[in-house]
């Protein structure tokens, strides 16, 4: 660990302790209307002595649904498109931590198949990976103050430029040139940007996200898309939210870390309950960004 990294960790820890003694920490959660973001937003709402969350969503419809679904106070959910830098800056003003749970979402085009492979064709109707996972995440990072802890939910697979996820939304023109897609490459570009910003950060790369109950599995940390610890490639969204929450609660251990996250099958090992121990036992390993490609 470099001297600069050590100093940043100490600064993040000191800031966390100072803020906890001063009252609840202000935390922005983008993508709060989505599945993983909503799990995190709910966890923060349940800890009013520690956190004062603000959930950001894309539309008034999403805002109404989130307020109704969570019972949150009206002023705890706001509308902001992450591709609108000014709107994100307004939402982030004065926040102590910022959790990025936004991502471009692919949608299968009904009745359309690839002429060569016969496989379904996907597009990104609500924003391309470049727009959401690069420009949108860059806007979110830039909106934060220099000491704001940024906790970013990304994805495993970034070390493999040929990962199937990069093919979603990619179009090949008549001249053979391709455009679009590359979601993991755009995510990785945003991660590199965050690490270079000087802000305290925690980057979580979940495996395949599943909608099953959290708190029932042993969680496994990793780096660089490795498979040590379990052959399972998946993790419940609720468990991802738990790790992101733990990053906020324990910046002394989680700040300036980039880690993969998977979960064992239910019954294989004991469910993870101590999230300090989880990262302490993993040591000082971090993802290697000389691997893979950025867009």
TORPARO-594549 format. One line per 10 residues: number of its first residue (from 0); their letters; for each residue x, y, z of N, C-alpha, C, O. Coordinates in steps of 0.2 Angstrom, whole numbers, plus 5000, padded with zeros to 4 digits. Atoms other than C-alpha are relative to their C-alpha. Layout:
<nodes>
NUM> A> X/Y/Z/X/Y/Z/X/Y/Z/X/Y/Z; ...;
</nodes>
This chain:
<nodes>
0> XXXXXXXXXX> 5004/4994/5000/5000/5000/5000/5004/5006/5000/5009/5007/5004; 4996/4994/5000/5007/5017/4995/4999/5005/5006/4994/5004/5009; 5001/4995/4995/5010/5031/5007/4994/5005/4999/4990/5006/5004; 5006/4996/5001/4997/5041/4998/4993/4997/5002/4989/5000/5004; 5006/5004/4998/4984/5027/5000/4999/5000/5007/4993/5001/5009; 5000/5000/4993/4988/5026/5018/4997/5006/5003/4993/5006/5007; 5003/4994/4997/4985/5044/5021/4993/5001/4998/4989/5004/5002; 5007/4999/5002/4969/5044/5011/4995/4996/5005/4990/4998/5007; 5004/5005/4995/4963/5029/5022/4999/5004/5007/4994/5004/5010; 5001/4996/4993/4967/5039/5038/4996/5006/5000/4992/5007/5004;
10> XXXXXXXXXX> 5004/4995/5000/4959/5054/5032/4992/4998/4999/4988/5001/5002; 5007/5002/5000/4943/5045/5027/4997/4997/5007/4992/4999/5009; 5002/5003/4993/4943/5036/5044/4998/5006/5005/4993/5006/5008; 5001/4994/4996/4945/5053/5053/4994/5004/4998/4990/5006/5003; 5006/4996/5002/4931/5061/5043/4994/4996/5002/4989/4999/5004; 5005/5004/4997/4920/5046/5047/4998/5001/5007/4992/5002/5009; 5001/4999/4993/4922/5048/5065/4998/5006/5002/4994/5007/5006; 5002/4994/4999/4920/5066/5065/4993/5001/4998/4989/5004/5002; 5007/4999/5003/4904/5065/5055/4995/4996/5005/4990/4998/5006; 5004/5004/4996/4897/5051/5066/4998/5003/5007/4993/5003/5010;
20> XXXXXXXXXX> 5001/4996/4993/4899/5062/5082/4996/5006/4999/4993/5008/5003; 5004/4994/5001/4891/5077/5073/4993/4998/4998/4989/5003/4998; 5007/5002/5002/4875/5067/5068/5000/4996/4994/5005/4994/4991; 5000/5004/5005/4869/5057/5054/5003/5003/4993/5004/5009/4992; 4996/4998/5006/4879/5057/5038/4995/5000/4994/4991/4996/4993; 5004/4998/5006/4871/5064/5022/5003/4995/4994/5009/4996/4992; 4998/5005/5006/4872/5050/5008/4995/5000/4995/4989/4999/4995; 5004/5000/5007/4866/5051/4990/5000/4993/4998/5006/4990/4997; 5001/5006/5003/4860/5035/4982/4997/5001/4993/4991/5002/4993; 5003/4999/5007/4858/5036/4963/4998/4993/4998/5000/4988/5001;
30> XXXXXXXXXX> 5003/5007/5002/4848/5022/4954/4996/4997/5006/4995/4991/5007; 5003/5002/4994/4838/5022/4970/4993/4996/4998/4990/4993/5003; 5006/5003/5002/4823/5016/4960/5001/4993/4997/4996/4989/4996; 4998/5007/5002/4832/5001/4954/5000/4995/5005/4999/4996/5011; 5001/5006/4995/4833/4984/4962/5006/5001/5006/5004/5001/5012; 4994/5000/4995/4851/4985/4970/5000/5007/5004/5001/5007/5010; 5000/4994/4997/4850/5004/4973/4994/5001/5006/4995/5004/5011; 5005/5000/4995/4833/5002/4982/5001/4996/5006/4999/4998/5012; 4998/5003/4994/4840/4989/4994/5004/5004/5004/5003/5004/5010; 4995/4995/4996/4854/5001/4999/4996/5005/5003/4997/5007/5009;
40> XXXXXXXXXX> 5004/4995/4997/4842/5015/5001/4996/4998/5006/4995/5002/5011; 5004/5003/4994/4830/5005/5012/5005/4999/5006/5003/5001/5012; 4996/5001/4994/4845/5000/5023/5002/5006/5003/5002/5007/5009; 4998/4993/4997/4850/5018/5025/4995/5003/5004/4996/5006/5009; 5006/4998/4997/4833/5023/5029/4999/4997/5007/4996/5000/5012; 5001/5004/4994/4832/5010/5043/5005/5002/5005/5005/4999/5011; 4994/4998/4996/4848/5018/5051/5000/5008/5001/5005/5011/4999; 5000/4993/4999/4842/5036/5055/5005/5003/5004/5006/5009/5003; 4994/4997/4995/4855/5039/5069/5006/5000/4996/5011/5004/4998; 4993/5000/5004/4869/5035/5056/5000/5004/4994/5004/5007/4992;
50> XXXXXXXXXX> 5000/4997/5007/4863/5041/5039/4993/5004/4999/4988/5003/5002; 5005/4996/5002/4852/5054/5031/5000/4999/4992/5003/5003/4989; 5000/5002/5007/4849/5046/5013/4996/5005/4996/4990/5007/4998; 5003/4997/5006/4844/5055/4997/5000/4996/4994/5005/4994/4992; 5000/5004/5006/4838/5044/4984/4999/5004/4993/4994/5008/4993; 5001/4996/5006/4840/5050/4966/4997/4995/4995/4999/4989/4994; 5004/5004/5005/4828/5043/4952/5000/5004/4994/5001/5010/4994; 5000/4997/5006/4826/5046/4934/4993/5004/4998/4993/5009/4994; 5007/4997/5002/4807/5052/4933/4996/5001/5006/4997/4998/5012; 5005/4999/4994/4793/5058/4944/4996/4994/5001/4994/4992/5007;
60> XXXXXXXXXX> 5004/5006/4999/4784/5041/4941/5005/4996/5005/5002/4992/5009; 4996/5004/4996/4799/5032/4949/5001/5003/5007/5001/4999/5012; 5000/4997/4993/4800/5045/4963/4993/4998/5004/4994/4996/5010; 5007/5001/4997/4781/5042/4967/5000/4993/5002/4998/4991/5008; 5000/5007/4998/4784/5023/4967/5005/4999/5006/5003/4995/5010; 4995/5001/4995/4799/5024/4978/4998/5002/5007/4998/4999/5012; 5002/4997/4994/4791/5035/4991/4994/4995/5002/4994/4994/5008; 5006/5004/4998/4775/5024/4991/5003/4993/5003/5001/4990/5008; 4997/5006/4998/4786/5008/4992/5004/5000/5006/5004/4994/5010; 4996/5000/4994/4797/5013/5006/4997/5004/5006/5000/5004/5011;
70> XXXXXXXXXX> 5002/4996/4994/4787/5026/5016/5005/5005/5002/5004/5008/5007; 4995/4995/4998/4801/5038/5015/4997/5007/5000/4992/5008/4997; 5002/4993/5000/4799/5056/5019/5001/5003/4993/5005/5001/4989; 5000/4998/5007/4795/5066/5003/5007/5004/4998/5009/5003/4992; 4994/4997/5002/4811/5076/5004/5006/4996/4999/5012/4998/4998; 4994/5005/5000/4822/5060/5004/5001/4997/4993/5005/4993/4992; 4999/5003/5007/4819/5056/4985/4999/5006/4996/4995/5010/4996; 5000/4995/5005/4823/5068/4971/5001/4997/4993/5003/4991/4992; 4999/5002/5007/4823/5067/4952/5006/5004/4997/5007/5010/4998; 4994/4998/5003/4839/5069/4943/5003/4995/4995/5004/4989/4996;
80> XXXXXXXXXX> 4998/5004/5005/4845/5062/4926/5008/5001/5001/5011/5006/5001; 4992/5000/4999/4864/5057/4929/5004/5003/4994/5009/5004/4995; 4997/4997/5005/4868/5063/4912/5000/5007/5000/5003/5011/4996; 5001/4992/4999/4863/5081/4917/5005/5002/5006/5003/5001/5012; 4995/4999/4995/4879/5086/4926/4997/5005/5006/4999/5005/5012; 5002/4995/4995/4871/5102/4934/4995/4997/5005/4995/4999/5011; 5005/5003/4996/4856/5092/4941/5004/4995/5005/5001/4995/5011; 4997/5005/4996/4868/5079/4949/5004/5005/5005/5004/5003/5011; 4996/4996/4995/4879/5093/4957/4995/5003/5005/4997/5004/5011; 5005/4997/4995/4863/5101/4965/4998/4995/5005/4998/4996/5011;
90> XXXXXXXXXX> 5002/5005/4996/4858/5084/4972/5006/4998/5005/5005/4997/5011; 4994/5003/4996/4876/5080/4979/5003/5006/5004/5007/5004/5008; 4997/4995/4996/4879/5097/4987/5000/4999/5007/4995/4997/5010; 4999/5001/4993/4886/5095/5004/4999/4993/5003/4999/4991/5009; 5001/5007/4997/4884/5076/5005/5007/4997/5002/5012/4999/5000; 4994/5003/4997/4896/5066/5015/5003/4993/4996/5008/4992/4996; 4999/5006/5004/4895/5050/5004/4996/5000/4994/4990/5002/4994; 5004/5000/5006/4889/5046/4987/5000/4993/4997/5006/4990/4996; 5001/5007/5003/4883/5028/4981/4998/5000/4993/4992/5002/4992; 5002/5000/5007/4883/5025/4963/4997/4993/4998/5000/4988/4998;
100> XXXXXXXXXX> 5003/5006/5002/4870/5012/4958/4996/5000/4994/4992/4996/4992; 5003/5000/5006/4866/5017/4941/5004/4996/4995/5009/4995/4996; 4997/5004/5006/4869/5007/4925/4995/5000/4994/4989/5000/4995; 5004/5001/5006/4863/5006/4907/4997/4993/5001/5000/4988/5003; 5003/5006/5000/4850/4993/4906/4998/4997/4993/4994/5001/4990; 5002/5002/5006/4848/4982/4891/4993/4997/4999/4991/4995/5004; 5006/5003/5001/4832/4977/4883/5000/4996/4994/5002/4999/4989; 5001/5004/5006/4828/4963/4871/4995/5003/4995/4990/5004/4997; 5004/4998/5005/4821/4969/4855/4995/4995/4997/4997/4990/4995; 5005/5005/5001/4805/4960/4852/5000/4998/4992/4999/5002/4988;
110> XXXXXXXXXX> 5001/5003/5007/4805/4949/4836/5006/5002/4995/5006/5001/4989; 4994/4998/5004/4823/4955/4831/5005/4995/5002/5007/4994/5008; 4995/5005/4999/4837/4942/4829/5006/5002/4996/5005/5005/4991; 4994/4999/5004/4855/4943/4823/5000/4996/4994/4999/4990/4995; 5000/5004/5006/4856/4938/4805/5005/4994/5000/5004/4989/4997; 4995/5005/5000/4872/4928/4808/4999/4995/5005/5000/4989/5004; 5001/5005/4994/4869/4920/4825/4993/4997/5001/4993/4992/5004; 5007/5001/4998/4850/4920/4826/4999/5001/5007/4993/5000/5009; 5001/4998/4993/4852/4926/4844/4996/5007/5000/4996/5011/4996; 5003/4994/4999/4841/4940/4851/5004/5006/5000/5010/5005/5001;
120> XXXXXXXXXX> 4997/4993/5000/4846/4958/4849/4998/5004/5005/4992/5005/5007; 5001/4995/4995/4848/4970/4863/5001/5007/4999/5006/5008/4995; 4999/4992/5001/4847/4989/4864/5000/5003/5007/4998/4999/5012; 5001/4996/4994/4848/5002/4878/4996/5006/4999/4998/5011/4998; 5005/4995/5002/4832/5012/4876/5001/5006/5005/4999/5012/5003; 5000/4994/4995/4835/5023/4892/5007/5002/5001/5009/5005/5006; 4994/4998/4999/4853/5027/4889/5006/4995/4998/5005/4989/5001; 4995/5005/5002/4868/5018/4881/5006/5000/5006/5006/5004/5010; 4995/5000/4995/4883/5012/4892/5005/5006/5000/5007/5008/5005; 4996/4994/5000/4893/5027/4886/4997/5005/5003/5000/5009/5007;
130> XXXXXXXXXX> 5004/4994/4997/4880/5039/4891/4999/4999/5008/5000/5004/5012; 5002/5001/4993/4875/5031/4908/5006/4998/5004/5008/5000/5009; 4994/5003/4995/4891/5021/4914/5006/5004/4999/5011/5003/5003; 4994/4996/5000/4904/5033/4908/4998/5007/5001/5000/5010/5006; 5001/4993/4999/4897/5051/4906/4996/5001/5006/4997/5005/5010; 5004/4999/4994/4884/5048/4920/5004/4999/5006/5003/5003/5011; 4996/5001/4994/4896/5041/4932/5005/5005/5001/5007/5007/5006; 4995/4994/4999/4909/5054/4928/4996/5006/5003/4999/5009/5007; 5003/4994/4997/4896/5067/4932/4999/4999/5007/4999/5004/5011; 5001/5001/4993/4892/5059/4948/5006/5001/5004/5006/5004/5010;
140> XXXXXXXXXX> 4994/4999/4997/4910/5058/4953/5002/5007/5001/5004/5010/5006; 4998/4993/5000/4913/5076/4948/4996/5004/5005/4998/5009/5007; 5005/4996/4996/4898/5082/4958/5002/4999/5008/5000/5003/5012; 4999/5002/4993/4906/5075/4974/5006/5005/5003/5010/5007/4999; 4994/4997/4997/4918/5085/4986/5006/4996/5000/5005/4990/5000; 4994/5003/5000/4936/5081/4987/5001/4994/5006/5005/4990/5005; 5000/5005/4994/4933/5071/5004/4994/4995/5000/4993/4991/5004; 5006/5004/5000/4917/5063/4999/5001/4993/4998/5005/4991/4993; 4999/5007/5001/4917/5044/5000/4996/4998/4994/4989/4998/4995; 5004/5002/5006/4911/5037/4983/5000/4992/5000/5006/4989/4999;
150> XXXXXXXXXX> 5000/5007/5000/4905/5019/4984/4996/4998/4993/4990/5000/4992; 5003/5002/5007/4902/5012/4966/4999/4993/4999/5003/4989/5000; 5002/5006/5002/4893/4997/4961/5001/4999/4993/4998/5002/4989; 4998/5001/5007/4900/4990/4945/4998/4993/4998/4993/4991/4999; 5002/5007/5002/4901/4972/4938/5007/4996/4999/5012/4999/4997; 4995/5004/5002/4913/4958/4937/5000/4999/4992/4995/5001/4989; 4999/5002/5007/4920/4953/4920/5004/5005/4996/5006/5005/4990; 4996/4995/5003/4930/4969/4917/5007/4998/4997/5010/5002/4993; 4994/5002/5002/4946/4960/4914/5000/4996/4993/5005/4995/4990; 5001/5004/5007/4939/4951/4898/4997/5005/4995/4991/5006/4995;
160> XXXXXXXXXX> 5003/4995/5005/4937/4963/4883/4995/4997/4996/4991/5000/4993; 5005/5004/5005/4927/4949/4874/4995/4997/5004/4991/4993/5002; 5006/5003/4996/4915/4946/4888/4993/5001/4997/4992/5006/4993; 5007/4999/5004/4897/4943/4881/4996/5006/5002/4993/5009/4998; 5004/4994/4998/4890/4958/4891/5002/5006/4995/4998/5010/4994; 4998/4995/5005/4901/4969/4879/4997/5000/4994/4997/5005/4990; 5004/5000/5007/4891/4963/4864/4993/5003/5000/4991/5004/4995; 5007/4998/5000/4874/4969/4870/5000/5007/4998/5004/5012/5000; 5001/4993/5003/4869/4984/4860/5005/5002/4995/5005/5008/4992; 4995/4998/5005/4884/4983/4849/4997/4999/4993/4994/4994/4991;
170> XXXXXXXXXX> 5003/5001/5007/4880/4986/4830/5006/5000/4996/5011/5004/4997; 4994/5001/5005/4892/4981/4816/4997/5003/4993/4992/5001/4990; 5002/4997/5006/4890/4993/4801/5003/4996/4994/5006/4991/4994; 4998/5003/5007/4892/4988/4782/5007/4999/4999/5010/4995/4996; 4993/5000/5001/4910/4992/4782/5004/4996/5005/5010/4996/5005; 4997/5005/4995/4914/4980/4797/5001/5004/5006/5003/5001/5011; 4999/4996/4993/4916/4994/4810/4994/4999/5005/4989/4998/5003; 5005/5001/4995/4907/4992/4826/4999/5006/5004/5004/5010/5005; 5001/4995/4995/4899/5004/4838/4995/4998/5005/4991/4993/5004; 5005/5002/4994/4889/5004/4854/5003/4995/5004/5008/4992/5003;
180> XXXXXXXXXX> 4999/5006/4996/4889/4991/4867/5006/5002/5005/5007/5007/5007; 4994/5000/4995/4905/4988/4878/4999/5003/5007/5002/5007/5009; 5002/4997/4994/4896/4991/4894/5006/4999/5005/5007/5003/5010; 4995/5001/4994/4910/4983/4905/5006/5005/4998/5010/5007/5003; 4995/4995/5001/4923/4994/4896/4999/5007/5002/5003/5010/5004; 5002/4993/4998/4914/5010/4899/4999/5000/5008/5001/5005/5011; 5000/5001/4993/4911/5004/4917/5007/5001/5003/5009/5005/5008; 4993/5000/4998/4930/5001/4919/5003/5007/4999/5007/5009/5003; 4997/4994/5001/4934/5018/4912/4998/5005/5005/5001/5009/5008; 5002/4996/4995/4923/5026/4925/5004/4999/5007/5005/5003/5011;
190> XXXXXXXXXX> 4996/5002/4994/4932/5016/4939/5007/5003/5000/5009/5006/5005; 4993/4997/5000/4949/5022/4933/4999/5007/5001/5004/5010/5004; 5001/4993/4998/4942/5040/4933/4999/5001/5007/5002/5006/5010; 5001/4999/4993/4936/5038/4950/5006/4999/5004/5008/5003/5009; 4994/5001/4996/4952/5031/4957/5005/5006/4999/5009/5007/5003; 4995/4995/5001/4962/5045/4949/4997/5007/5002/5001/5012/5002; 5003/4993/4998/4950/5059/4956/5003/5002/5007/5002/5008/5008; 4998/4999/4993/4958/5058/4973/4995/5000/5006/4997/5001/5011; 5005/5001/4995/4942/5055/4982/5000/4993/5003/5003/4988/4999; 5001/5006/4997/4940/5041/4994/4995/4995/4996/4990/4998/4995;
200> XXXXXXXXXX> 5005/5004/5004/4932/5026/4985/5000/4993/5002/5004/4991/5005; 5000/5007/4999/4926/5009/4986/4996/4997/4994/4990/5000/4992; 5003/5003/5006/4922/4999/4970/4998/4993/5001/5003/4989/5003; 5002/5007/4999/4912/4983/4971/4998/4997/4994/4993/5000/4990; 5002/5004/5006/4911/4971/4957/4996/4994/5001/4999/4989/5003; 5003/5006/4998/4897/4959/4960/5000/4995/4994/5001/4997/4988; 5001/5005/5005/4895/4943/4950/4993/5001/4998/4990/5006/4998; 5007/5000/5003/4878/4939/4942/4995/5001/5005/4995/4998/5010; 5004/4998/4995/4865/4948/4952/4994/4996/5000/4991/4995/4994; 5006/5004/5000/4851/4937/4958/4995/5003/5005/4997/5006/5010;
210> XXXXXXXXXX> 5005/4997/4996/4834/4942/4966/4998/4994/5005/4992/4992/5005; 5002/5005/4995/4835/4930/4981/5002/5004/5007/5006/5009/5007; 4999/4997/4993/4836/4934/5000/5007/5001/5002/5011/4996/5000; 4994/4999/4998/4851/4942/5007/5001/4997/5007/4996/4995/5010; 4998/5002/4993/4860/4937/5023/4999/4992/5001/5000/4990/5007; 5001/5007/4999/4858/4918/5020/5006/4996/4997/5007/4990/4997; 4994/5003/5004/4875/4915/5011/5007/5002/5003/5007/5008/5006; 4993/4997/4999/4894/4916/5014/5002/5004/4994/5002/5001/4989; 4997/4996/5006/4901/4930/5004/5007/4999/4999/5011/4997/5004; 4993/5001/5002/4917/4929/4995/5003/5006/4996/5000/5007/4991;
220> XXXXXXXXXX> 4997/4995/5004/4928/4943/4990/5006/4997/4995/5008/4992/4996; 4995/5002/5005/4940/4942/4975/5003/5006/4997/5001/5012/4998; 4997/4995/5005/4950/4952/4962/5001/4997/4993/5002/4991/4993; 4998/5001/5006/4952/4952/4944/4996/4994/4997/4999/4990/4993; 5005/5005/5003/4937/4940/4940/5003/4993/5002/5001/4988/4998; 4997/5007/4998/4946/4925/4949/4994/4996/5003/4989/4999/5005; 5005/5005/4998/4936/4910/4955/5002/4997/5007/4999/4992/5009; 4998/5003/4993/4945/4907/4972/4994/5001/5005/4990/5005/5005; 5005/4999/4995/4934/4903/4986/4993/4996/4999/4990/4993/5004; 5006/5004/5002/4919/4896/4977/4999/5000/4992/5002/5005/4989;
230> XXXXXXXXXX> 5002/5000/5008/4913/4891/4959/4994/5004/4999/4993/5005/4993; 5005/4996/5002/4898/4901/4961/5001/5007/4997/5006/5010/4999; 4999/4994/5003/4897/4916/4950/4995/5006/5001/4995/5011/4998; 5005/4995/4998/4882/4925/4958/5000/5002/5007/5004/5000/5011; 5001/4997/4994/4877/4935/4972/4993/5004/5001/4991/5007/4996; 5006/4996/4999/4860/4942/4979/5001/5007/5000/5006/5010/5003; 4999/4993/5000/4857/4960/4976/5000/5003/5008/5003/5008/5009; 5000/4998/4993/4853/4962/4995/5007/5000/5003/5009/5004/5007; 4994/5000/4997/4870/4956/4999/5005/5005/4997/5010/5007/5001; 4996/4995/5003/4878/4968/4987/4999/5007/5004/5003/5011/5006;
240> XXXXXXXXXX> 5002/4994/4997/4868/4982/4996/5004/5000/5007/5006/5005/5010; 4997/5001/4993/4875/4975/5013/5007/5002/5000/5010/5005/5004; 4993/4998/5001/4893/4977/5007/5001/5007/4999/5006/5010/5002; 5000/4993/5001/4890/4994/5001/4999/5004/5006/5002/5009/5008; 5001/4997/4994/4883/4999/5017/5006/4999/5005/5007/5004/5009; 4995/5002/4996/4897/4991/5026/5006/5005/4998/5010/5007/5002; 4995/4995/5002/4909/5002/5016/4999/5007/5002/5004/5010/5004; 5002/4994/4997/4900/5017/5022/5002/5000/5008/5004/5005/5010; 4999/5001/4993/4901/5011/5040/5007/4999/5002/5009/5001/5008; 4993/5002/4998/4919/5005/5040/5005/5003/4994/5009/4999/4991;
250> XXXXXXXXXX> 4995/4997/5005/4929/5017/5028/5007/4998/5002/5012/4998/4997; 4993/5002/4998/4945/5012/5038/5002/4994/4996/5008/4993/4995; 4998/5007/5003/4944/4995/5030/4998/5000/4992/5001/4997/4988; 5003/5001/5006/4934/4998/5014/5003/5006/4995/5002/5005/4989; 4998/4994/5004/4941/5015/5007/5006/4998/4996/5011/4995/4998; 4995/5001/5005/4952/5014/4992/5001/4993/4998/5007/4991/4998; 5000/5007/5002/4948/4996/4988/4995/4999/4994/4990/5003/4993; 5004/5003/5006/4942/4988/4972/5000/4993/5000/5005/4990/4999; 5000/5007/4998/4935/4971/4975/4994/4997/4996/4989/5000/4994; 5006/5004/5002/4924/4957/4967/4996/4997/5005/4999/4997/5011;
260> XXXXXXXXXX> 5004/5003/4995/4910/4950/4976/4995/4994/4997/4992/4995/4992; 5005/5005/5001/4901/4933/4975/4998/4997/5006/5000/4998/5012; 5003/5003/4994/4891/4922/4986/5000/4992/4999/4999/4990/4994; 5001/5007/5000/4892/4903/4990/4992/4998/5000/4988/5002/5001; 5007/5002/5000/4876/4893/4988/4998/4999/5008/5002/4998/5012; 5003/5000/4994/4864/4893/5003/5002/4993/5003/5001/4988/5000; 4998/5007/4996/4871/4879/5016/5007/4999/4999/5010/4994/5002; 4993/5001/5001/4889/4880/5009/5003/5005/5004/5004/5011/5002; 4996/4995/4995/4898/4889/5024/4994/5003/5004/4988/5002/5003; 5005/4997/4995/4890/4900/5037/4999/5007/4997/5003/5010/4994;
270> XXXXXXXXXX> 5002/4994/5003/4881/4916/5031/5005/5006/5003/5006/5006/5009; 4996/4994/4998/4892/4932/5032/4996/5005/5004/4991/5007/5002; 5003/4995/4995/4887/4943/5047/5005/5006/5002/5003/5011/5004; 4995/4995/4998/4903/4952/5051/5004/5003/4994/5008/4999/4991; 4997/4998/5006/4908/4963/5037/5007/5004/5001/5010/5005/4996; 4993/4998/4999/4923/4970/5045/5005/4994/4999/5010/4995/4996; 4996/5006/5000/4930/4953/5047/5001/4997/4992/5006/4995/4990; 5000/5002/5007/4925/4949/5029/5006/5003/4996/5010/5000/4992; 4995/4997/5004/4937/4962/5022/5007/5000/5003/5012/5000/5000; 4994/5001/4996/4950/4960/5036/5004/4994/4998/5010/4994/4997;
280> XXXXXXXXXX> 4998/5007/5001/4952/4942/5032/5003/5000/4992/5007/4995/4991; 4998/5000/5007/4954/4946/5013/5007/5003/4999/5010/5002/4994; 4994/4997/5001/4970/4956/5016/5000/5007/4996/4995/5010/4996; 5000/4993/5004/4976/4971/5005/5000/4999/4993/5002/5004/4989; 5000/5001/5007/4973/4963/4988/4995/5005/4997/4990/5007/5000; 5004/4996/5004/4965/4975/4975/5000/4998/4993/5005/4995/4990; 5001/5002/5007/4959/4973/4957/5006/5004/4996/5008/5010/4998; 4995/4998/5004/4973/4976/4944/4997/5003/4994/4995/5000/4989; 5003/4997/5006/4968/4989/4931/5005/5000/4994/5003/5003/4989; 4996/5002/5006/4982/4984/4919/4997/4995/4996/4999/4994/4990;
290> XXXXX> 5003/5005/5003/4971/4970/4915/4994/5003/4997/4991/5008/4999; 5006/4997/5003/4956/4972/4903/5001/5006/4996/5007/5008/4995; 5000/4994/5004/4952/4987/4893/4995/5005/5002/4990/5003/5005; 5005/4994/4999/4943/5004/4895/4998/5002/4993/5002/5001/4988; 5003/4998/5006/4932/5011/4881/5004/5006/4997/5003/5008/4992;
</nodes>
